[in-house]
Structures are given as C-alpha cells and as structure tokens.
Amino acid sequence: MQRPLAARLPAASPERPPWTWTPAPWVFALGAAGLALFAGVTTVERPLLAVGAALGVFALGVALALRAELPRLALGVLGGVLLGYALLGRGFAYVGAAPLYVGELTLVLVLGAALLMTRPRTLARLPLAWLLGGLLLVGLVTTLPHVGTYGLDALRDAVLWGYGLFALAVAALLLRAGGVLDAARAYARCVPVFLWCAPVVIVAGEVAAAALPRFPGAAAPLGELKGGDVAVHLAGIAALLLLGLPRLLASGRAALLPHAAWARREWVWWALWLAAAAIPVFRVRAGLLSIVVAVLVVVLLRPGSRWGKPAALTTLALAGLLTLGGGITLGERRNTISAEALVQNLQSISGQSDDSYRNGTRSWRLNWWGDIARYTFTGPYFWTGKGYGINLADADGYQLGYAAGEARLRSPHNGHLTLLARSGVPGLVAWTLLNLTFALGLLRAYFRARAARRELWARLNLWTLAYWAAFMTNASFDVYLEGPTGGIPFWCLFGFGIALLAVQRRSPPIVSPPLPPRGAA
C-alpha cells in the first residue's frame, strides 16, 4: 500500500542549523539581580513598576531553567497570542495593564529569547533583515523628536513600524529552533479551531455585543471582531485549503487518512469558511477585496488548485440568498446578508453604488489621501512627515464626530499613507522597497521550487505570498497595521516568510516525490 504524501515529503531536518549556542547562566543572574534591585528601590514610590520588575525576575528564572527550550517556548506563547487576536479581536488586545498589554509583553518575550538564544550573524546574512532595519531606522528618526511632546501617543503610533521587531525575532527563533515546517503545521492545526469558533463569535458580537465580557478599562469586549480583520485570516485559510497544504503538512494519524476522509473534511471546512465569511464579504469592502486578491494569487499562479468545492458551495449559498429575497439581517442595516448587499459592496469599490453611506466614506478617504500626497511629495513634509504622536485626523481636518468617551480617529484608513504622512517619502520608499523585495523573493522561490519539484516548499511560498497580499489589501482601506490585531500577525507572517526563504537557500536541493494518485491511501 502506498505511503501517504505527508510521510513521503522531505523531513524538517534540512532547516535545522548545524550549530547550537546557549547563553551563560551569569547573563540571567545579572539580569535577575538588576531587576530585583530595581524592584526594591521602587516598591514604595512606584508599586506597579515594582510588581513588573518582580515578574521580570520570575520570567528570568523560568528562562534560566528552560533556556534550552526558550525559542520554542517563546514561539508557542506567540502562537497562542495570535490565535487570541484572531478569535477575540480588539478586546483581547487589552489583556494586561497600560502601557504593557499582551502584545507588548509578548514582544519582550520573543525579542529577549531571540537576543539570548541566537547569534547576530543569523539575520546579518539576510537582505530582508537589512531592509527591515532601514525601515526601523527611518521610523526611529521620525519618532524620537516627538516623544517629548506627545509622550505615549508617539510610542503608540510608532507600533506601525515598531512591531517590525516581531519579524526579526520570529525569523531568528524559527531559524534557531529549525521550526519553519513546525510553525506551518501548527497553523494548519489551528485552522479547524478557527473555522468552528469564528462563526459563533461573529454572530455573538453582532447580536449580543453588550453581553460580551471585557477586561477592566478595555475599549472593546472580547469577541468584537472587525470584518476586515476576519477576512484577512479567512483569505489565508482559503489559500491554505486551495493549495492542499493541510494534507501535505499532516502528521501522526492524520497523515494516514485516505483521500476520501480528507475530501469530507474539506467540505466541512469550506462550509464553515463560508459561514464565517458572510458578514465580511457582504458588509466590508476591504474584507471582500482581501479574499479576492488572495484567491487570485493562488488561482493565477497555480491554475489547478482545488477550487471546485468552494465554487460549488458559493453557488449554492448565492442561490439560497436569491431565493430568500430580503436576505438575513443581523442588527444594523449594513449587516444584511443578501444578494443586493453583495452587489452594493462590489459597486462601491468603483464608486458606482447608490448607497450614500458607502459613497460618502469612499469620497472622505480619497480626499484625505490626496491631501497627504500633496503635503509630502510636493509640500513641506517631504523628508520627515508630520511625525508620530500627532493626531493626523485633527491636524488634517478629517476628524469624525464621536460621542464623549469614544476613541478618536488618528489615522487615514490606509497604512501605507499613514506611513507616508508620519515618516515622509523616505519612510514610504523604505516600506515599498521592503515589501516588494519580500513579494518578489517569495515569487522567485516559488518558481524555483516548482522547477526542482520541491512541492511542499513551492506551496508554502505561494501561501505566504497570498496571505501577505491579503494583509496589504486590507491595510490599504482600514486602520489595520497601526494596531496589535493587524500589525502583530502581519509582522509575524513577515518573519515566517524571511525564515522560509532562508531555509530554502541553505537546504539541499531535495526533489519531492510526485503526488499520489487520487484515492490512494
């Protein structure tokens, strides 16, 4: 009997580094002593800082005890945090205490693990790491002058580029632990969890938002998911399923399942995917575009992808909506799931919709984006932008009306233009060069892997490219990369891509065996 495909693919060993290094215990001892002294001095004056220092001592002690497993421990914690962002939304971002929430604490963990457990030359050999360093340098130069004026607001706005440290840390830890394939397998195992939970969380957030729990001081409850955020993850999952990666990455008993069992699973996953995608597709233009772009990347570069199941289910769902006529309404008018709402959403992208709300927001954004382009490319903010900390909506005259106590808009619903407005043209050039190099690197690696018949690497390259394209699309129409729910997952995917490209360059040219015939066990 023929062995399953996953069992016949190259093992993860080529990505494991030939060297190991563990920091000396005195590094941890000195750090713990310093934090303990700091805690003793600040106990009376700043009790909150003292508690933080005490927790730091405990963390260093754990790191000392588990230093050999520190890279995988840090990556495991990061994976749990990413799943929390995906399923619980903005409410999860408030876990912790200002200004150190769960995202910032996780950054300290993964960055500390990377600094302690990897060598600098690990990343120094990677061109993408240097380009990312250039972006971080431009961001630092345009942020520091404004910290004295705007304080924490400057640091909060600076996460747009500051979360790029996640990419460096993730890439270093994945290369150190030899965990590129393990990370992909972990993501594939989380896909069913997300697909089963996301529809329930989305509906609960739409019809019973007031009843959802929230952390003290949080501006949003747990489970309040933005349509665009959900759509980006659904785009990544769609690309994963279209490429057949869950089966390729399967291990253990799942690798022994016959083709018929995998086909049944895929039908269920696609049905759940459509249920989760209903509100993002029918209500949010950015969400619809994100999914379309990711799917197009896969279909155009790999025409033989598995699009039969989603196409059949989508046709059946649309036929059901046409039969219902009025559709299904969840709360607000814009939450209507109907064929008419889908058409309105599609028309609003090109400005041909008769929906005054959609046309109004489109005109508002285009006017603001035009002003940003004028005062940077041909205006006084060419080199440095307006900096980080200033409220761009107030400064540019595009602030919306908010009720008392509500958070005010700070960015122009376009991450690329936010970077231009705050870091000037040098920041936009660094951002564009970094992302173009990343995308072209994945594209080139994809074609090389296909030519060498390295099927697993080829599909991972294409999946990463499609997922990245979904992030970039949603960031073009929403305040997405400026916060932890979008910025941290984006930069983690970026770090995964850096490690993926590095592993392929240094691993031997193993030729993957051909795919098994359909129905083979």
C-alpha distance (Angstrom), angle and dihedral (degrees) to the residues before:
residue distance angle dihedral
M1 . . .
Q2 3.78 . .
R3 3.80 117.0 .
P4 3.82 117.9 -116.1
L5 3.77 117.0 -94.0
A6 3.81 94.9 -115.5
A7 3.80 90.4 56.6
R8 3.80 91.9 51.8
L9 3.80 97.2 50.6
P10 3.82 121.5 100.1
A11 3.78 113.5 -79.1
A12 3.76 121.6 -116.2
S13 3.80 92.7 -108.4
P14 3.85 96.9 99.0
E15 3.80 89.5 66.0
R16 3.79 94.9 54.1
P17 3.81 113.5 101.8
P18 3.82 119.2 -116.4
W19 3.81 92.0 -131.5
T20 3.80 135.7 60.8
W21 3.78 129.5 -161.0
T22 3.78 132.6 179.9
P23 3.82 123.0 -170.3
A24 3.77 116.5 -115.4
P25 3.83 115.5 -98.3
W26 3.81 90.7 -119.4
V27 3.81 88.5 69.9
F28 3.78 89.8 62.8
A29 3.82 92.5 40.2
L30 3.80 93.3 54.9
G31 3.79 91.5 46.4
A32 3.80 92.5 49.9
A33 3.82 91.9 47.6
G34 3.79 91.5 51.0
L35 3.80 93.1 49.2
A36 3.80 91.9 46.2
L37 3.82 90.7 52.3
F38 3.79 90.4 48.1
A39 3.80 90.8 50.2
G40 3.81 91.6 51.6
V41 3.80 93.7 50.2
T42 3.82 95.4 46.9
T43 3.81 99.9 40.2
V44 3.79 94.2 99.0
E45 3.82 100.7 34.5
R46 3.84 101.1 36.5
P47 3.82 111.1 17.5
L48 3.83 93.2 173.3
L49 3.79 91.3 56.1
A50 3.79 89.3 46.8
V51 3.80 90.8 54.7
G52 3.80 89.4 49.5
A53 3.79 91.0 50.8
A54 3.80 90.9 49.3
L55 3.79 89.9 52.3
G56 3.79 87.8 49.5
V57 3.80 90.0 55.4
F58 3.79 89.8 50.9
A59 3.82 91.1 48.5
L60 3.79 91.1 51.2
G61 3.77 89.8 50.3
V62 3.80 91.1 52.7
A63 3.79 90.0 47.1
L64 3.81 90.0 52.3
A65 3.78 91.9 51.1
L66 3.82 94.7 45.0
R67 3.80 100.7 29.2
A68 3.80 93.2 129.3
E69 3.81 90.1 58.3
L70 3.79 96.4 35.6
P71 3.85 96.4 110.8
R72 3.79 93.8 52.9
L73 3.81 91.9 41.1
A74 3.81 91.3 53.5
L75 3.80 91.8 46.5
G76 3.81 90.7 48.9
V77 3.81 92.0 52.9
L78 3.80 89.6 47.1
G79 3.81 90.5 52.0
G80 3.80 91.0 53.7
V81 3.81 91.0 49.3
L82 3.81 91.6 50.3
L83 3.80 90.6 51.5
G84 3.80 89.0 49.9
Y85 3.81 91.3 53.4
A86 3.80 91.2 47.8
L87 3.82 96.2 49.6
L88 3.82 104.1 29.1
G89 3.79 101.3 33.5
R90 3.80 125.8 -164.6
G91 3.78 93.0 -11.3
F92 3.79 90.5 66.2
A93 3.81 90.3 53.3
Y94 3.84 88.9 68.9
V95 3.80 94.0 62.7
G96 3.79 104.5 123.6
A97 3.80 132.1 26.7
A98 3.79 128.2 -64.8
P99 2.95 125.4 -61.3
L100 3.81 93.7 11.1
Y101 3.78 107.4 58.8
V102 3.78 126.6 165.3
G103 3.82 93.5 -82.5
E104 3.79 94.2 53.4
L105 3.81 92.5 43.8
T106 3.79 90.3 51.2
L107 3.80 90.3 49.4
V108 3.80 89.6 54.3
L109 3.81 89.7 50.3
V110 3.80 98.3 48.7
L111 3.80 94.0 38.7
G112 3.80 91.5 48.9
A113 3.79 91.2 48.1
A114 3.79 90.7 49.4
L115 3.81 92.9 49.4
L116 3.79 93.4 46.9
M117 3.79 100.2 40.7
T118 3.81 106.4 34.9
R119 3.76 135.8 60.2
P120 3.82 120.8 -118.3
R121 3.79 91.7 -123.3
T122 3.82 89.3 63.5
L123 3.79 89.5 79.4
A124 3.81 98.5 21.4
R125 3.81 89.1 77.3
L126 3.81 93.7 56.0
P127 3.83 118.3 89.1
L128 3.81 91.7 -154.7
A129 3.80 90.2 58.0
W130 3.81 90.1 56.2
L131 3.80 92.2 48.2
L132 3.79 90.3 49.3
G133 3.79 88.7 49.0
G134 3.80 88.4 55.0
L135 3.80 91.3 53.7
L136 3.81 90.8 48.6
L137 3.80 90.5 50.2
V138 3.83 92.8 51.6
G139 3.80 89.7 47.6
L140 3.80 91.8 49.7
V141 3.81 92.7 49.8
T142 3.81 91.9 51.3
T143 3.81 94.0 44.2
L144 3.81 106.8 45.7
P145 3.84 96.1 64.0
H146 3.82 90.0 58.2
V147 3.81 100.6 45.7
G148 3.80 92.2 86.3
T149 3.80 91.0 53.0
Y150 3.80 102.7 39.7
G151 3.81 102.8 22.0
L152 3.80 114.3 -171.1
D153 3.80 91.6 5.6
A154 3.81 88.8 66.9
L155 3.80 91.5 50.7
R156 3.80 91.6 45.4
D157 3.80 92.2 53.0
A158 3.81 90.2 44.3
V159 3.81 91.7 67.2
L160 3.81 85.3 85.4
W161 3.80 86.9 79.3
G162 3.82 99.9 11.4
Y163 3.78 93.9 68.6
G164 3.81 84.9 65.1
L165 3.81 84.4 87.3
F166 3.81 85.7 74.6
A167 3.81 88.9 63.6
L168 3.81 93.0 53.1
A169 3.80 92.7 45.1
V170 3.81 94.9 46.3
A171 3.80 93.0 47.4
A172 3.82 92.1 48.7
L173 3.82 93.7 47.1
L174 3.80 94.5 46.0
L175 3.80 90.8 50.9
R176 3.79 91.8 44.7
A177 3.80 94.1 49.3
G178 3.81 96.0 36.9
G179 3.78 87.3 -124.9
V180 3.80 107.9 139.2
L181 3.79 94.2 109.6
D182 3.80 91.2 37.4
A183 3.81 89.8 55.3
A184 3.80 91.1 50.5
R185 3.80 90.4 49.6
A186 3.81 91.1 49.4
Y187 3.80 90.1 52.5
A188 3.82 91.2 49.7
R189 3.81 90.4 51.2
C190 3.82 90.6 52.4
V191 3.81 93.3 52.1
P192 3.85 95.5 81.7
V193 3.83 89.7 47.2
F194 3.80 91.1 53.8
L195 3.80 93.8 44.3
W196 3.79 93.7 51.0
C197 3.81 95.3 44.5
A198 3.82 103.3 35.4
P199 3.86 97.9 70.3
V200 3.81 91.2 50.3
V201 3.82 93.3 46.9
I202 3.81 92.4 46.5
V203 3.81 94.0 51.0
A204 3.82 91.6 44.9
G205 3.78 90.3 51.3
E206 3.80 91.9 51.0
V207 3.80 101.0 44.7
A208 3.83 103.3 27.4
A209 3.80 106.6 25.0
A210 3.81 92.8 139.3
A211 3.80 91.3 58.3
L212 3.81 95.3 53.1
P213 3.83 115.8 107.5
R214 3.78 120.8 -113.8
F215 3.78 137.7 -171.3
P216 3.82 117.6 -107.9
G217 3.78 109.9 -83.1
A218 3.80 93.9 10.4
A219 3.79 117.9 143.3
A220 3.81 92.0 -148.5
P221 3.82 134.9 34.2
L222 3.77 124.7 -116.2
G223 3.80 109.1 -86.3
E224 3.80 98.4 29.0
L225 3.80 98.9 134.6
K226 3.80 123.6 -174.6
G227 3.78 113.2 -133.8
G228 3.79 93.8 -128.3
D229 3.81 92.8 50.9
V230 3.80 91.9 51.8
A231 3.80 91.5 45.5
V232 3.81 92.5 56.7
H233 3.80 91.7 55.2
L234 3.79 90.9 44.1
A235 3.81 88.1 52.3
G236 3.80 90.2 54.0
I237 3.81 91.1 47.7
A238 3.81 91.3 48.0
A239 3.80 90.2 53.3
L240 3.80 90.0 47.7
L241 3.81 92.6 52.2
L242 3.81 94.7 42.7
L243 3.80 89.3 54.6
G244 3.81 93.5 47.6
L245 3.79 91.7 -125.3
P246 3.83 97.7 145.3
R247 3.81 88.9 66.3
L248 3.80 94.2 42.0
L249 3.80 91.8 50.7
A250 3.82 96.2 42.0
S251 3.77 118.8 122.5
G252 3.78 136.2 -179.2
R253 3.81 117.3 14.4
A254 3.80 91.9 -13.2
A255 3.81 89.4 64.6
L256 3.81 89.5 59.2
L257 3.80 95.7 55.6
P258 3.82 114.7 114.7
H259 3.78 123.0 -120.2
A260 3.82 93.1 -98.6
A261 3.82 91.7 58.0
W262 3.81 91.4 50.9
A263 3.81 90.1 48.5
R264 3.81 91.0 54.7
R265 3.79 90.7 49.0
E266 3.78 91.3 51.0
W267 3.81 92.1 52.8
V268 3.82 89.6 54.0
W269 3.81 93.2 45.1
W270 3.81 92.9 50.0
A271 3.82 91.5 48.4
L272 3.81 90.3 52.3
W273 3.80 89.8 44.7
L274 3.81 91.1 56.5
A275 3.81 90.9 48.3
A276 3.82 90.9 53.0
A277 3.81 92.7 43.9
A278 3.80 95.7 53.1
I279 3.81 99.0 92.5
P280 3.84 97.5 36.7
V281 3.80 92.0 49.4
F282 3.80 97.4 44.4
R283 3.80 98.1 39.2
V284 3.82 111.9 25.6
R285 3.79 120.7 61.7
A286 3.78 93.2 -164.4
G287 3.80 90.8 51.1
L288 3.78 92.9 50.9
L289 3.80 91.9 48.3
S290 3.81 92.5 47.1
I291 3.79 92.0 56.3
V292 3.80 93.4 43.6
V293 3.81 92.9 50.2
A294 3.81 94.1 48.9
V295 3.80 92.7 47.7
L296 3.81 91.6 47.0
V297 3.81 91.1 52.8
V298 3.80 89.9 56.3
V299 3.81 97.5 40.2
L300 3.81 95.4 46.2
L301 3.79 96.0 46.1
R302 3.79 94.9 37.8
P303 3.83 108.7 27.4
G304 3.79 93.5 178.6
S305 3.80 94.1 64.5
R306 3.81 121.7 136.4
W307 3.78 98.7 -94.4
G308 3.83 97.4 136.3
K309 3.83 97.0 89.4
P310 3.83 97.5 47.2
A311 3.80 91.0 43.4
A312 3.82 91.7 52.8
L313 3.82 93.6 46.5
T314 3.81 92.4 45.5
T315 3.80 91.2 51.6
L316 3.80 90.5 49.4
A317 3.83 91.8 48.8
L318 3.81 93.2 49.3
A319 3.79 90.6 48.2
G320 3.79 89.0 53.0
L321 3.81 91.5 51.0
L322 3.81 91.4 50.7
T323 3.78 88.8 51.0
L324 3.81 92.1 51.0
G325 3.79 91.5 51.7
G326 3.81 100.8 -167.4
G327 3.78 94.0 44.7
I328 3.80 127.8 -150.3
T329 3.81 122.2 -51.4
L330 3.81 123.3 -155.6
G331 3.79 110.5 -172.4
E332 3.81 110.4 -59.9
R333 3.79 126.2 46.3
R334 3.80 91.4 -111.5
N335 3.81 89.1 58.2
T336 3.80 92.4 68.4
I337 3.79 112.2 127.2
S338 3.79 105.4 -150.7
A339 3.78 142.4 120.0
E340 3.82 89.5 -103.6
A341 3.81 91.7 54.6
L342 3.81 90.5 51.3
V343 3.80 91.5 51.2
Q344 3.82 91.1 48.0
N345 3.78 90.1 50.8
L346 3.78 92.3 50.8
Q347 3.80 93.1 46.5
S348 3.80 93.2 48.5
I349 3.80 90.6 61.2
S350 3.81 90.0 67.0
G351 3.82 94.6 34.4
Q352 3.82 95.6 -109.2
S353 3.79 97.8 114.5
D354 3.82 121.5 113.8
D355 3.80 90.0 -147.7
S356 3.82 104.9 115.2
Y357 3.82 93.1 -156.6
R358 3.79 94.8 54.0
N359 3.81 93.7 43.0
G360 3.78 91.3 46.6
T361 3.79 95.0 54.5
R362 3.80 90.4 44.9
S363 3.84 93.0 54.0
W364 3.81 91.6 44.4
R365 3.80 91.7 54.6
L366 3.80 95.9 44.7
N367 3.82 91.9 51.0
W368 3.80 92.4 49.8
W369 3.80 93.0 46.1
G370 3.80 90.0 51.3
D371 3.82 91.2 53.1
I372 3.81 91.0 51.1
A373 3.78 91.5 51.4
R374 3.80 91.0 50.2
Y375 3.81 98.8 50.1
T376 3.83 92.6 45.2
F377 3.81 108.0 36.4
T378 3.81 95.5 36.1
G379 3.80 102.3 11.0
P380 3.81 141.6 72.0
Y381 3.82 96.0 -78.1
F382 3.82 98.0 63.7
W383 3.82 97.6 118.2
T384 3.79 106.1 30.2
G385 3.80 107.4 15.5
K386 3.80 118.2 -148.4
G387 3.79 92.2 -58.7
Y388 3.79 133.3 -129.8
G389 3.78 121.2 -57.6
I390 3.78 100.8 37.8
N391 3.80 115.5 108.0
L392 3.79 102.8 -116.1
A393 3.80 94.0 -163.2
D394 3.81 90.9 56.3
A395 3.81 94.6 41.1
D396 3.81 94.2 47.8
G397 3.80 95.4 41.3
Y398 3.80 98.1 -115.0
Q399 3.80 102.1 112.0
L400 3.79 115.3 141.8
G401 3.77 125.8 -136.4
Y402 3.80 111.6 -93.3
A403 3.77 132.2 -179.8
A404 3.78 119.4 -114.2
G405 3.80 111.7 -74.5
E406 3.80 95.8 18.8
A407 3.79 120.2 124.0
R408 3.80 112.1 -101.9
L409 3.79 124.1 -129.3
R410 3.81 113.8 -98.6
S411 3.81 105.9 170.7
P412 3.85 135.9 49.5
H413 3.83 99.5 -114.8
N414 3.81 91.3 -102.2
G415 3.78 120.6 89.6
H416 3.80 93.5 -160.5
L417 3.80 93.3 53.6
T418 3.80 91.3 42.2
L419 3.79 87.1 59.1
L420 3.80 89.9 48.2
A421 3.81 92.8 49.3
R422 3.80 93.7 47.8
S423 3.84 103.0 34.2
G424 3.80 100.8 27.1
V425 3.78 126.4 -136.9
P426 3.86 93.9 -42.3
G427 3.80 88.8 59.2
L428 3.80 92.9 49.5
V429 3.83 90.9 47.3
A430 3.81 91.7 50.9
W431 3.82 90.7 47.0
T432 3.80 93.6 47.8
L433 3.80 94.3 45.9
L434 3.80 91.4 49.0
N435 3.80 95.4 50.4
L436 3.81 95.7 41.4
T437 3.81 90.2 51.6
F438 3.79 90.0 48.5
A439 3.81 94.3 49.4
L440 3.82 94.5 43.9
G441 3.81 90.3 47.1
L442 3.81 91.2 54.8
L443 3.79 91.6 45.2
R444 3.78 92.4 50.4
A445 3.81 91.9 46.0
Y446 3.81 89.8 50.3
F447 3.80 93.9 55.4
R448 3.80 92.2 43.7
A449 3.79 92.0 50.8
R450 3.80 91.7 48.6
A451 3.80 91.2 49.8
A452 3.81 89.6 51.0
R453 3.83 91.2 45.4
R454 3.82 91.0 -119.7
E455 3.78 91.9 148.6
L456 3.79 100.3 176.3
W457 3.80 94.0 50.6
A458 3.80 91.7 45.3
R459 3.79 93.0 54.5
L460 3.81 93.2 44.1
N461 3.80 89.8 53.1
L462 3.79 91.9 50.8
W463 3.80 93.3 45.1
T464 3.82 91.7 51.5
L465 3.81 90.2 48.4
A466 3.82 92.6 50.3
Y467 3.81 92.6 46.5
W468 3.82 90.7 48.6
A469 3.82 89.9 50.5
A470 3.82 90.1 54.0
F471 3.81 91.0 51.9
M472 3.79 91.9 49.1
T473 3.81 92.4 48.0
N474 3.79 95.0 51.6
A475 3.81 90.6 44.4
S476 3.81 87.9 58.3
F477 3.82 92.4 63.6
D478 3.79 106.9 28.1
V479 3.81 145.1 42.4
Y480 3.78 90.5 -99.3
L481 3.80 116.0 126.8
E482 3.81 89.3 41.3
G483 3.82 91.6 74.3
P484 3.81 137.4 50.5
T485 3.83 97.2 -106.7
G486 3.81 90.5 63.4
G487 3.78 105.7 17.0
I488 3.81 98.8 53.5
P489 3.85 95.8 47.9
F490 3.82 90.4 45.2
W491 3.79 94.9 52.5
C492 3.82 91.7 42.8
L493 3.81 89.0 54.9
F494 3.80 87.9 47.6
G495 3.80 90.2 53.1
F496 3.80 90.5 48.5
G497 3.81 88.9 52.5
I498 3.81 91.9 50.7
A499 3.82 90.7 51.7
L500 3.81 91.5 44.3
L501 3.80 92.1 55.1
A502 3.81 92.0 44.8
V503 3.81 93.1 50.8
Q504 3.80 92.3 51.5
R505 3.79 92.2 50.6
R506 3.78 94.1 54.1
S507 3.82 101.4 34.0
P508 3.83 118.9 92.7
P509 3.82 117.2 -98.6
I510 3.79 96.8 -98.7
V511 3.80 113.0 177.2
S512 3.79 112.7 -137.1
P513 3.81 117.0 -132.9
P514 3.80 118.2 -109.7
L515 3.80 120.5 -87.9
P516 3.81 115.9 -88.0
P517 3.80 118.9 -107.6
R518 3.80 116.4 -92.9
G519 3.77 111.9 -84.8
A520 3.79 94.6 21.7
A521 3.79 113.0 138.7
